[in-house]
Amino acid sequence: MEIILREDIENLGTRGDVVKVAAGYARNFLLPKKLAVAANDSNRKIVEQERQSHLRKEAKQIGEAQELAKLVGAVTVTISRKAGENDQLFGSVTAADISDALTAQHYNVERRKISLEDPIRTLGEHKVTVRLHREVTAEVTVNVTREE
């Protein structure tokens, strides 16, 4: 069955693509969730208009994310935690802690956009990547200090 995608779907295609999928997949998953529409001329025109408006909106979001990346890239966040003798933390610094510290400095960044492979467990300066948009990332310096 041929359908036109209305959203980007991993391992299938991007918005506006005409793809061929199994009839059951289209009928039971893609069409009811409004992720796709049947491939006919009227739907092609509608999806093309949606795609154009989405591209304009996406360009605006990328511009805003790039401006925020410049600001956030220059920020240093200091977080205090209790630590042992050999600079090991009692606990850890997580993405939520970094997000809260950024919010305290008036930068609203969701914790899901902060990518930490593992929580920070040592004192010192750490570079943390923040994904502000699919195509825009920034690095924030996190300074973990000993709590007095």
C-alpha positions as CSV (number, residue, x, y, z in Angstrom):
1,M,0.0,0.0,0.0
2,E,1.4,3.4,-0.9
3,I,1.1,6.2,1.7
4,I,2.4,9.7,2.2
5,L,4.1,10.4,5.5
6,R,3.0,13.3,7.6
7,E,5.7,13.0,10.2
8,D,9.3,11.8,10.2
9,I,9.3,8.1,11.1
10,E,12.6,6.3,11.9
11,N,13.6,3.5,9.5
12,L,10.7,4.5,7.1
13,G,11.1,8.0,5.8
14,T,10.7,11.7,6.3
15,R,7.7,14.0,6.2
16,G,6.3,14.2,2.6
17,D,7.8,11.0,1.3
18,V,5.7,8.5,-0.6
19,V,6.5,5.0,0.7
20,K,5.2,1.6,0.2
21,V,4.3,-0.3,3.4
22,A,2.4,-3.4,4.3
23,A,-1.4,-2.8,4.3
24,G,-1.8,-3.9,7.9
25,Y,0.9,-1.5,9.1
26,A,-0.7,1.4,7.3
27,R,-4.3,0.5,8.3
28,N,-3.6,-0.4,11.9
29,F,-0.8,1.9,13.0
30,L,0.1,4.8,10.6
31,L,-3.4,5.9,9.5
32,P,-5.1,5.8,12.9
33,K,-2.3,7.8,14.5
34,K,-2.4,10.3,11.6
35,L,1.2,9.7,10.9
36,A,0.4,9.1,7.2
37,V,-2.4,9.5,4.6
38,A,-3.3,7.4,1.6
39,A,-1.4,8.4,-1.6
40,N,-3.8,10.2,-3.9
41,D,-3.6,13.5,-5.7
42,S,-5.6,15.6,-3.2
43,N,-3.6,14.2,-0.3
44,R,-0.4,14.9,-2.1
45,K,-1.3,18.6,-2.4
46,I,-2.3,18.9,1.3
47,V,0.8,17.1,2.6
48,E,3.0,19.3,0.4
49,Q,1.4,22.5,1.9
50,E,1.9,21.0,5.4
51,R,5.5,20.2,4.5
52,Q,6.2,23.7,3.4
53,S,4.8,25.3,6.5
54,H,6.8,22.8,8.6
55,L,10.0,23.7,6.8
56,R,9.4,27.4,7.6
57,K,8.7,26.6,11.2
58,E,11.7,24.4,11.4
59,A,14.0,27.1,10.0
60,K,12.7,29.5,12.7
61,Q,13.3,27.0,15.4
62,I,16.9,26.3,14.2
63,G,17.6,30.0,14.2
64,E,16.4,30.4,17.8
65,A,18.3,27.3,18.9
66,Q,21.5,28.6,17.3
67,E,21.1,31.9,19.3
68,L,20.5,30.0,22.5
69,A,23.6,27.8,21.7
70,K,25.8,30.8,21.6
71,L,24.6,32.0,24.9
72,V,24.6,28.6,26.6
73,G,28.1,27.7,25.2
74,A,29.6,30.6,27.3
75,V,27.9,29.5,30.5
76,T,29.7,27.8,33.4
77,V,27.5,26.0,35.9
78,T,28.8,25.4,39.4
79,I,27.2,22.6,41.4
80,S,28.2,21.8,45.0
81,R,28.1,18.2,46.3
82,K,29.5,16.3,49.3
83,A,32.6,14.4,48.4
84,G,35.0,11.9,49.9
85,E,38.7,12.1,50.4
86,N,39.7,11.1,46.9
87,D,37.3,13.5,45.1
88,Q,34.6,10.9,44.7
89,L,31.1,12.3,45.2
90,F,28.6,10.8,47.6
91,G,25.9,10.4,44.9
92,S,26.2,12.0,41.5
93,V,25.3,15.0,39.4
94,T,22.6,14.1,36.9
95,A,21.0,15.8,33.9
96,A,18.2,17.1,36.1
97,D,20.7,18.8,38.4
98,I,22.4,20.5,35.4
99,S,19.0,21.5,34.1
100,D,18.0,23.1,37.4
101,A,21.3,25.0,37.6
102,L,20.8,26.3,34.1
103,T,17.2,27.4,35.0
104,A,18.6,29.2,38.0
105,Q,20.8,31.2,35.6
106,H,17.7,31.9,33.4
107,Y,18.4,29.4,30.6
108,N,15.4,27.1,30.2
109,V,16.8,23.8,29.0
110,E,14.9,20.5,29.6
111,R,16.8,17.7,31.3
112,R,16.0,15.4,28.3
113,K,18.1,17.7,26.0
114,I,21.2,17.3,28.2
115,S,23.1,14.3,27.1
116,L,25.1,12.6,29.8
117,E,26.4,9.1,29.1
118,D,26.9,8.5,32.8
119,P,26.2,10.7,35.8
120,I,29.1,12.8,37.0
121,R,30.7,11.2,40.0
122,T,33.9,13.2,40.5
123,L,34.8,16.7,41.4
124,G,36.2,19.0,38.8
125,E,35.3,20.6,35.5
126,H,33.3,18.5,33.0
127,K,32.0,19.3,29.5
128,V,28.4,18.4,28.9
129,T,26.6,18.4,25.5
130,V,23.2,20.0,25.2
131,R,21.0,19.2,22.2
132,L,18.9,22.3,21.7
133,H,17.6,21.1,18.3
134,R,18.1,18.0,16.1
135,E,20.9,19.9,14.3
136,V,22.1,22.3,17.0
137,T,24.2,21.3,20.0
138,A,26.2,23.3,22.6
139,E,28.7,22.5,25.2
140,V,28.2,23.6,28.8
141,T,31.0,23.6,31.3
142,V,29.9,22.0,34.6
143,N,32.1,22.7,37.6
144,V,31.5,20.3,40.4
145,T,32.8,21.6,43.7
146,R,33.1,20.2,47.3
147,E,30.2,21.2,49.5
148,E,31.5,22.8,52.7
